[in-house]
Amino acid sequence: MKAVVYRGPRQVEVREVPDPAIDQPTDAIVKITTTNICGSDLHMYEGRTAVEEGKVLGHENMGIVVEIGAGVTRVKIGDRVSVPFNIACGTCRNCLDGWTSFCLRVNPTEGMDGAAYGYANMGPYDGGQAEYLRVPYADFNLLDLPAGTEYENDFTMLSDIFPTGWHGTELAGMRPGDRVVVFGAGPVGLLAAHSAVIRGAAEVYVVDKERDRLAMAEKIGVLPVDFSEADPVEQIMAATGGQGADCGVEAVGYQAHDHSGQEHPELVLDNLVKSVRSTGGIGVVGVYVPQDPGAATEGAEEGRIGFDYGTLFTKGQRMGTGQCPVKRYNRRLRDLIITGRATPSFLVSHELPLDQAAEGYERFDHREDGWTKVLLRP
């Protein structure tokens, strides 16, 4: 089959690789209909992770089941499904507690709980930027979708970024009537803002410097904050009468840059601590890693980010972190899409055949105007 393979920093190629096969009785094989390039894929693409050359990339996947193992009883051949980016066994302590993003059984990488498709340090699993994908523990992991092709561009967001955006608001402890600030107007940040609106936020502020992304934020009914024009904390404090937001979402991660393009891994964390009121909550869903070969500081190379923890403590703020347990949210988010309450497809800017994946990566990585969310169609 054809698949997108990592070759080195800023190098991916589409090439022939072996077809996936049933390895365990609980496996299924999914024919991919849509797979996305995620912002977190760019960390690997840029050489900022420990991903190995030859890895098949892609963790935002959906498609049709074409083969099942002998132990699969719920999922049927022909089912249209969303594939959560988390790979989870369903029976370990963390899975039983609803933390499928930290499954204790599926990742042999030392010191890492939780696994994912086609991602650094997240186990030996091939990704789905390919024609087919092997899904372990299929009965537990796969989410049923209505047959046909309706809502394809909405449903493809269920594997990661829509649940992750929603999770950011959950980690922040958001309640109806809250003022919410989201740092980062990339796909996850925009869907965190969309989630906050659906959940009844009084006001939502989205901080970024890219004009096309801020324009998209405004179109979904939230307030854009351009940090290239003025200090974002001052803008938020002024907009909230000096009180600050009730809670905030970090949707940028460890490659945060200031308005001049200089990298500061602690920048967004510091700004959130300053712009969220005392006793408010902060949800961190932007990616941070234990090792960063291209880090701006020596400490950050080892995952040590020196943010303003002292002020976080004195303000009595709460901070939640970590990858999203997709299964906790995806069924409800699917139904919000079907009923028209949620339309995450507003993000989609480009739909490309799999053969054009290298171009999609390059242009998305350059943050070219209008390149907001790229879908690949094997």
Residue pairs with C-beta under 8 A, 6 or more apart in sequence:
1 16
1 17
1 18
1 19
1 20
1 130
1 131
1 132
2 14
2 15
2 16
2 17
2 130
2 131
2 354
2 355
2 378
3 14
3 15
3 16
3 17
3 56
3 126
3 127
3 129
3 130
3 131
4 12
4 13
4 14
4 56
4 57
4 58
4 127
4 129
4 130
4 354
4 357
4 358
4 376
5 12
5 13
5 14
5 15
5 17
5 54
5 55
5 56
5 57
6 12
6 44
6 45
6 51
6 52
6 53
6 54
6 55
6 56
6 57
7 13
7 53
7 54
8 47
8 53
9 45
9 46
9 47
10 45
10 46
10 47
10 362
10 365
12 45
12 57
12 357
12 358
12 361
13 358
14 354
14 355
14 357
14 358
17 56
17 126
17 130
19 132
20 29
20 126
20 132
20 133
20 134
21 29
21 134
22 28
22 29
22 67
22 68
22 69
22 134
23 134
23 136
24 69
24 71
24 136
25 69
25 70
25 71
25 72
26 69
26 71
26 72
26 136
26 137
26 138
26 139
27 68
27 69
27 72
27 134
27 135
27 136
27 138
28 65
28 67
28 68
28 69
28 72
28 75
28 134
28 135
28 138
28 142
29 65
29 66
29 67
29 68
29 132
29 133
29 134
29 135
30 61
30 62
30 63
30 64
30 65
30 66
30 81
30 83
30 128
30 132
30 133
30 135
30 142
31 63
31 64
31 65
31 66
31 131
31 132
32 61
32 62
32 63
32 128
32 130
32 131
32 132
32 133
32 378
33 62
33 63
33 64
33 80
33 149
33 152
33 377
33 378
34 61
34 62
34 63
34 152
34 153
34 156
34 375
34 376
34 377
35 58
35 60
35 61
35 62
35 127
35 128
35 129
35 130
35 156
35 354
35 375
35 376
35 378
36 58
36 60
36 156
36 157
36 159
36 160
36 161
36 373
36 374
36 375
36 376
37 129
37 357
37 360
37 361
37 364
37 373
37 374
37 375
37 376
38 59
38 60
38 160
38 161
38 187
39 186
39 187
39 188
40 119
40 253
40 287
41 57
41 58
41 59
41 361
42 361
42 364
42 365
43 49
43 120
43 253
43 255
43 287
43 289
44 51
44 55
44 57
44 119
44 120
45 361
45 365
46 255
46 294
46 365
47 293
47 294
48 255
48 289
48 292
48 293
48 294
49 120
49 121
49 289
49 291
49 292
49 293
50 120
50 121
50 291
50 293
51 119
51 120
52 120
55 118
55 120
55 126
55 127
56 118
56 126
56 127
56 129
56 130
57 118
57 119
57 127
57 129
58 117
58 118
58 127
58 128
58 129
58 130
58 376
59 85
59 116
59 117
59 118
59 119
59 127
59 128
59 159
59 160
60 85
60 128
60 156
60 157
60 159
60 160
60 161
61 82
61 83
61 85
61 117
61 127
61 128
61 133
61 159
62 80
62 81
62 82
62 83
62 145
62 152
62 155
62 156
62 158
62 159
63 80
63 81
63 83
63 128
63 133
64 78
64 79
64 80
64 81
65 75
65 76
65 77
65 78
65 79
65 81
65 138
65 142
66 77
66 132
67 77
68 75
68 76
68 77
68 138
69 138
72 138
72 139
73 139
74 139
75 81
75 138
75 139
75 142
79 142
79 144
80 144
80 145
80 146
80 147
80 148
81 142
81 143
81 144
81 145
82 142
82 143
82 145
82 155
82 156
82 158
82 159
82 330
82 334
83 117
83 128
83 133
83 135
83 141
83 142
83 143
83 159
84 100
84 141
84 143
84 158
84 159
84 160
84 163
84 326
84 327
84 330
85 116
85 117
85 119
85 159
85 160
85 326
86 100
86 101
86 103
86 114
86 115
86 116
86 141
86 323
86 324
86 325
86 326
86 327
87 103
87 106
87 107
87 115
87 116
87 117
87 123
87 125
87 135
87 136
87 137
87 141
88 95
88 100
88 101
88 103
88 106
88 114
88 115
88 137
88 140
88 141
88 327
89 95
89 103
89 104
89 105
89 106
89 137
89 140
90 100
90 137
90 140
90 141
91 105
92 103
92 104
92 105
93 104
94 100
94 102
94 103
94 104
94 113
95 103
95 104
95 140
98 325
98 327
98 328
99 325
100 114
100 325
100 326
100 327
100 328
101 114
101 322
101 323
101 324
101 325
101 326
102 113
102 114
102 322
102 323
102 325
103 113
103 114
103 115
104 113
106 114
106 115
106 123
106 136
106 137
107 113
107 114
107 115
107 122
107 123
108 123
108 124
109 121
109 122
109 123
111 290
112 121
112 122
112 123
114 122
114 323
115 122
115 123
115 125
116 122
116 123
116 125
116 323
117 125
117 126
117 127
117 128
117 133
118 125
118 126
118 127
118 128
118 129
119 127
120 289
121 289
121 290
125 134
125 136
126 133
126 134
127 133
129 354
129 357
129 376
129 378
130 354
130 378
131 354
131 378
135 141
135 142
141 327
143 158
143 327
143 330
143 331
143 334
145 151
145 155
145 334
146 338
151 337
151 338
151 345
153 345
153 348
153 351
153 375
154 337
154 342
154 343
154 344
154 345
155 334
155 337
156 375
157 191
157 344
157 345
157 347
158 326
158 330
158 333
158 334
158 337
159 326
159 330
160 324
160 326
161 187
161 188
161 191
161 344
161 347
162 191
162 195
162 333
162 342
162 344
163 324
163 326
163 328
163 329
163 330
163 333
164 188
164 191
164 192
164 285
164 323
164 324
164 326
165 188
165 189
165 190
165 191
165 192
165 193
165 194
165 195
165 249
165 251
165 285
166 191
166 192
166 195
166 324
166 329
166 333
167 283
167 285
167 324
167 325
167 328
167 329
168 182
168 188
168 192
168 195
168 249
168 250
168 251
168 283
168 284
168 285
169 180
169 192
169 195
169 196
169 199
169 247
169 249
169 283
170 283
170 320
171 249
171 281
171 282
171 283
171 284
171 285
171 319
171 320
171 321
171 322
172 180
172 247
172 248
172 249
172 280
172 281
172 282
172 283
172 320
173 247
173 280
173 281
173 283
173 318
173 320
174 180
174 196
174 199
174 201
174 246
174 247
174 281
174 283
175 246
176 199
176 200
176 201
177 200
177 201
177 202
178 196
178 201
178 202
178 245
178 246
178 247
179 201
179 202
179 203
179 204
179 205
179 240
179 245
179 246
180 193
180 196
180 201
180 203
180 204
180 205
180 245
180 246
180 247
180 248
180 249
181 204
181 205
181 206
181 207
181 225
181 236
181 245
181 247
181 248
181 249
181 272
181 275
181 276
182 189
182 192
182 193
182 196
182 204
182 205
182 206
182 207
182 222
182 248
182 249
182 251
183 189
183 207
183 208
183 232
183 248
183 249
183 250
183 251
183 252
183 268
183 271
183 272
184 206
184 207
184 208
184 250
184 251
184 252
184 253
184 268
184 286
185 193
185 206
185 207
185 208
185 210
185 213
185 214
185 216
185 217
185 224
186 208
186 213
186 251
186 252
186 372
187 347
187 372
187 373
188 251
188 285
188 286
189 206
189 208
189 249
189 251
189 252
190 206
190 213
190 216
190 217
190 220
190 346
190 347
190 372
191 344
191 347
192 249
192 251
192 285
193 204
193 206
193 217
193 220
193 222
194 220
194 342
194 344
194 346
196 204
196 222
196 249
197 204
197 220
197 221
197 222
198 336
198 341
198 342
203 222
203 223
203 239
204 221
204 222
204 223
205 222
205 223
205 224
205 225
205 236
205 239
205 245
206 214
206 217
206 222
206 223
206 224
206 225
207 225
207 227
207 232
207 236
207 271
208 214
208 217
208 224
208 225
208 226
208 227
209 226
209 227
209 228
209 259
210 367
211 226
211 369
212 369
212 370
212 372
213 372
214 224
214 225
214 226
215 224
216 346
216 347
216 372
217 223
217 224
218 224
219 346
220 346
223 239
225 232
225 235
225 236
225 239
227 235
227 259
228 259
232 271
232 275
233 271
233 274
233 275
236 244
236 245
236 275
237 243
237 244
237 275
243 277
244 274
244 275
244 276
244 277
244 278
244 280
245 275
245 276
245 277
245 280
246 276
246 277
246 280
246 281
247 276
247 280
247 281
247 282
247 283
248 272
248 275
248 276
248 280
248 281
248 282
248 283
249 282
249 283
249 284
249 285
250 268
250 269
250 272
250 282
250 283
250 284
250 285
250 286
251 285
251 286
252 268
252 286
253 286
253 287
253 288
254 265
254 286
254 287
254 288
254 289
254 292
254 295
254 300
254 305
255 263
255 265
256 263
256 264
256 265
256 266
256 267
256 268
256 286
257 263
257 264
257 267
258 264
258 267
262 296
263 296
264 296
265 288
265 295
265 296
265 297
265 300
265 305
266 305
266 306
266 307
266 308
268 286
269 284
269 305
269 307
269 308
270 307
270 308
272 282
273 282
273 307
273 308
273 311
273 312
273 315
273 317
274 308
274 311
276 282
276 315
276 317
277 315
278 315
278 316
278 317
279 315
279 316
279 317
279 318
280 315
280 317
280 318
281 317
281 318
281 319
281 320
282 312
282 317
282 318
282 319
282 320
283 319
283 320
283 321
284 319
284 320
284 321
284 322
285 323
285 324
288 303
288 305
288 321
289 303
290 302
290 303
291 301
291 302
291 303
292 300
292 301
292 303
293 301
295 301
297 306
299 305
299 306
312 319
333 342
336 342
337 343
337 344
347 372
347 373
348 372
348 373
348 375
349 370
349 371
349 372
349 373
349 374
350 360
350 371
350 373
350 374
350 375
351 374
351 375
351 377
352 359
352 360
352 374
352 375
352 376
352 377
353 376
353 377
353 378
354 376
354 377
354 378
356 376
357 376
360 374
360 376
363 371
363 374
364 371
364 374
